[in-house]
Amino acid sequence: MELDHRNLGYREVQADTLEEVVLHGMEELRTRGIENFIIDDSGLFVHVLGGFPGVYSAYALRTLGCAGLLRLMDGKEDRRASFRCCIGCWSRELGEIVVEAESPGAIGRREEGAEGFGFAPIFLPEGKRLTYAQLPLDEKNVISHRGKAIRALVEEIEKRREVNDGAR
């Protein structure tokens, strides 16, 4: 399978879940006659903040940044958090595929690391002493929400292709 990155843009709906955002985006792209595409949405969900910023992660990053989120966590002992990713795929051959994955962890006490983007400098993946922004990319890809979601998507694509090939 060959992929070509194109920023087609679509209106991102304000919704309660990543899946709702992805499904809305997929519908908009299909309505515009676009086929054979993959889109994703990701977010950081902080347990003690009721899941905030969650689906509003991009907005929270623009307005609060890592420093602002750390201020919201001042005095909080429960620092559990997870990054989640939802990927939607649409193709004429395979139909609609939606997969989700999660990387559990915690919010650190300060920003550390220069790699990655977004909230990576404050997120400590479960079982690690380094933030996403400190981990080597190959190690991060194994445990990250997006890496897990991409692997789940590939697995589902392969299953559907096997079923389609068997039906021919």
C-alpha beads as a LAMMPS data file, in Angstrom:
LAMMPS data file: protein, C-alpha beads

168 atoms
167 bonds

1 atom types
1 bond types

-500.0 500.0 xlo xhi
-500.0 500.0 ylo yhi
-500.0 500.0 zlo zhi

Masses

1 110.0

Atoms # bond

1 1 1 0.000 0.000 0.000
2 1 1 1.368 3.363 -0.970
3 1 1 0.493 6.464 1.030
4 1 1 0.670 10.087 -0.034
5 1 1 0.394 12.803 2.640
6 1 1 -1.978 15.580 1.621
7 1 1 -3.493 18.184 3.886
8 1 1 -7.032 18.321 2.510
9 1 1 -8.518 20.033 5.533
10 1 1 -11.956 19.480 6.950
11 1 1 -14.087 21.155 9.562
12 1 1 -13.344 19.586 12.934
13 1 1 -16.560 19.200 14.886
14 1 1 -16.641 19.852 18.635
15 1 1 -17.578 16.473 20.085
16 1 1 -17.193 14.392 23.223
17 1 1 -15.026 11.630 21.767
18 1 1 -12.160 11.262 19.337
19 1 1 -14.229 8.749 17.385
20 1 1 -17.022 11.293 16.832
21 1 1 -14.483 13.820 15.521
22 1 1 -12.955 11.253 13.151
23 1 1 -16.314 9.957 11.893
24 1 1 -17.479 13.508 11.182
25 1 1 -14.267 14.253 9.296
26 1 1 -14.596 11.062 7.285
27 1 1 -18.174 11.894 6.335
28 1 1 -17.190 15.389 5.227
29 1 1 -14.353 14.078 3.054
30 1 1 -16.584 11.392 1.489
31 1 1 -19.275 14.020 0.812
32 1 1 -16.646 15.989 -1.111
33 1 1 -16.003 12.889 -3.256
34 1 1 -12.658 12.052 -1.693
35 1 1 -11.858 8.343 -1.468
36 1 1 -9.035 6.205 -0.129
37 1 1 -7.925 8.280 2.833
38 1 1 -6.768 7.995 6.433
39 1 1 -7.386 10.639 9.102
40 1 1 -6.666 10.697 12.803
41 1 1 -7.350 12.624 15.957
42 1 1 -5.435 12.342 19.200
43 1 1 -5.675 13.793 22.656
44 1 1 -4.219 13.835 26.130
45 1 1 -6.702 12.720 28.791
46 1 1 -5.815 13.649 32.390
47 1 1 -7.661 11.582 34.991
48 1 1 -7.882 14.141 37.828
49 1 1 -9.087 16.825 35.359
50 1 1 -12.042 14.693 34.263
51 1 1 -10.365 13.774 30.979
52 1 1 -9.431 17.361 30.086
53 1 1 -8.011 18.382 27.692
54 1 1 -9.080 15.251 25.754
55 1 1 -10.679 16.143 22.434
56 1 1 -9.736 19.775 23.118
57 1 1 -5.998 19.027 23.320
58 1 1 -5.000 21.157 20.326
59 1 1 -6.937 24.123 21.725
60 1 1 -5.500 23.585 25.230
61 1 1 -2.000 23.400 23.793
62 1 1 -2.481 26.689 21.895
63 1 1 -4.036 28.509 24.852
64 1 1 -2.422 26.931 27.937
65 1 1 0.620 25.124 26.617
66 1 1 2.538 22.600 28.670
67 1 1 3.260 25.204 31.361
68 1 1 -0.442 25.977 31.794
69 1 1 -1.385 22.319 32.080
70 1 1 1.353 21.833 34.665
71 1 1 -0.121 24.768 36.638
72 1 1 -3.527 23.043 36.564
73 1 1 -1.814 19.997 38.060
74 1 1 -0.204 21.950 40.935
75 1 1 -0.910 20.163 44.204
76 1 1 -2.440 17.132 42.483
77 1 1 -1.032 13.803 43.625
78 1 1 -3.030 11.737 41.119
79 1 1 -1.134 12.445 37.917
80 1 1 -2.518 9.570 35.798
81 1 1 -3.092 10.420 32.172
82 1 1 -3.224 8.750 28.810
83 1 1 -2.720 9.704 25.224
84 1 1 -5.387 8.294 22.922
85 1 1 -5.544 8.122 19.148
86 1 1 -8.423 7.335 16.825
87 1 1 -7.701 6.613 13.167
88 1 1 -10.328 6.464 10.467
89 1 1 -9.735 4.912 7.071
90 1 1 -12.021 4.873 4.078
91 1 1 -11.378 3.026 0.848
92 1 1 -13.596 1.809 -1.936
93 1 1 -12.030 -1.644 -1.590
94 1 1 -12.279 -2.052 2.208
95 1 1 -15.025 0.328 3.336
96 1 1 -14.871 2.191 6.626
97 1 1 -12.356 1.241 9.296
98 1 1 -12.054 2.981 12.673
99 1 1 -9.481 1.936 15.272
100 1 1 -8.440 3.403 18.601
101 1 1 -5.421 2.951 20.842
102 1 1 -4.164 4.299 24.130
103 1 1 -0.840 4.862 25.842
104 1 1 -1.274 5.106 29.631
105 1 1 1.097 7.138 31.762
106 1 1 1.278 10.215 33.960
107 1 1 1.876 13.945 33.851
108 1 1 5.407 14.842 34.949
109 1 1 6.283 17.691 37.298
110 1 1 8.127 19.790 34.690
111 1 1 8.813 19.944 30.966
112 1 1 11.654 17.679 29.876
113 1 1 13.011 16.851 26.443
114 1 1 13.140 18.575 23.090
115 1 1 11.849 15.894 20.711
116 1 1 8.249 15.458 19.657
117 1 1 5.537 18.074 19.882
118 1 1 2.487 19.066 21.852
119 1 1 2.314 17.731 25.382
120 1 1 5.207 15.283 24.791
121 1 1 7.572 17.120 27.211
122 1 1 5.235 16.534 30.183
123 1 1 3.913 13.020 29.464
124 1 1 5.651 10.066 31.131
125 1 1 4.522 6.815 29.481
126 1 1 3.753 3.976 31.872
127 1 1 6.875 2.126 32.981
128 1 1 9.245 4.826 31.683
129 1 1 11.290 7.479 33.489
130 1 1 11.587 9.601 30.341
131 1 1 8.928 11.785 28.735
132 1 1 7.750 11.215 25.178
133 1 1 9.986 14.182 24.266
134 1 1 13.048 12.417 25.711
135 1 1 12.525 8.959 24.229
136 1 1 14.263 7.900 21.013
137 1 1 11.716 7.912 18.185
138 1 1 11.921 4.158 17.545
139 1 1 11.211 3.430 21.222
140 1 1 8.382 5.972 21.366
141 1 1 6.748 4.509 18.245
142 1 1 6.468 1.110 19.931
143 1 1 4.546 2.437 22.954
144 1 1 2.797 5.541 21.623
145 1 1 -0.939 5.806 21.101
146 1 1 -0.452 6.688 17.435
147 1 1 2.013 3.839 16.831
148 1 1 -0.404 1.359 18.419
149 1 1 -3.328 2.752 16.400
150 1 1 -1.389 2.533 13.138
151 1 1 -0.490 -1.094 13.870
152 1 1 -4.172 -1.832 14.641
153 1 1 -5.171 -0.187 11.350
154 1 1 -2.624 -2.220 9.365
155 1 1 -3.870 -5.409 11.056
156 1 1 -7.489 -4.616 10.172
157 1 1 -6.570 -3.734 6.575
158 1 1 -4.708 -7.038 6.222
159 1 1 -7.685 -8.987 7.636
160 1 1 -10.104 -7.342 5.243
161 1 1 -7.816 -7.875 2.276
162 1 1 -7.561 -11.586 3.155
163 1 1 -11.358 -11.832 3.339
164 1 1 -11.719 -9.978 0.019
165 1 1 -9.067 -12.175 -1.632
166 1 1 -10.807 -15.317 -0.334
167 1 1 -14.130 -14.153 -1.718
168 1 1 -12.725 -13.788 -5.243

Bonds

1 1 1 2
2 1 2 3
3 1 3 4
4 1 4 5
5 1 5 6
6 1 6 7
7 1 7 8
8 1 8 9
9 1 9 10
10 1 10 11
11 1 11 12
12 1 12 13
13 1 13 14
14 1 14 15
15 1 15 16
16 1 16 17
17 1 17 18
18 1 18 19
19 1 19 20
20 1 20 21
21 1 21 22
22 1 22 23
23 1 23 24
24 1 24 25
25 1 25 26
26 1 26 27
27 1 27 28
28 1 28 29
29 1 29 30
30 1 30 31
31 1 31 32
32 1 32 33
33 1 33 34
34 1 34 35
35 1 35 36
36 1 36 37
37 1 37 38
38 1 38 39
39 1 39 40
40 1 40 41
41 1 41 42
42 1 42 43
43 1 43 44
44 1 44 45
45 1 45 46
46 1 46 47
47 1 47 48
48 1 48 49
49 1 49 50
50 1 50 51
51 1 51 52
52 1 52 53
53 1 53 54
54 1 54 55
55 1 55 56
56 1 56 57
57 1 57 58
58 1 58 59
59 1 59 60
60 1 60 61
61 1 61 62
62 1 62 63
63 1 63 64
64 1 64 65
65 1 65 66
66 1 66 67
67 1 67 68
68 1 68 69
69 1 69 70
70 1 70 71
71 1 71 72
72 1 72 73
73 1 73 74
74 1 74 75
75 1 75 76
76 1 76 77
77 1 77 78
78 1 78 79
79 1 79 80
80 1 80 81
81 1 81 82
82 1 82 83
83 1 83 84
84 1 84 85
85 1 85 86
86 1 86 87
87 1 87 88
88 1 88 89
89 1 89 90
90 1 90 91
91 1 91 92
92 1 92 93
93 1 93 94
94 1 94 95
95 1 95 96
96 1 96 97
97 1 97 98
98 1 98 99
99 1 99 100
100 1 100 101
101 1 101 102
102 1 102 103
103 1 103 104
104 1 104 105
105 1 105 106
106 1 106 107
107 1 107 108
108 1 108 109
109 1 109 110
110 1 110 111
111 1 111 112
112 1 112 113
113 1 113 114
114 1 114 115
115 1 115 116
116 1 116 117
117 1 117 118
118 1 118 119
119 1 119 120
120 1 120 121
121 1 121 122
122 1 122 123
123 1 123 124
124 1 124 125
125 1 125 126
126 1 126 127
127 1 127 128
128 1 128 129
129 1 129 130
130 1 130 131
131 1 131 132
132 1 132 133
133 1 133 134
134 1 134 135
135 1 135 136
136 1 136 137
137 1 137 138
138 1 138 139
139 1 139 140
140 1 140 141
141 1 141 142
142 1 142 143
143 1 143 144
144 1 144 145
145 1 145 146
146 1 146 147
147 1 147 148
148 1 148 149
149 1 149 150
150 1 150 151
151 1 151 152
152 1 152 153
153 1 153 154
154 1 154 155
155 1 155 156
156 1 156 157
157 1 157 158
158 1 158 159
159 1 159 160
160 1 160 161
161 1 161 162
162 1 162 163
163 1 163 164
164 1 164 165
165 1 165 166
166 1 166 167
167 1 167 168
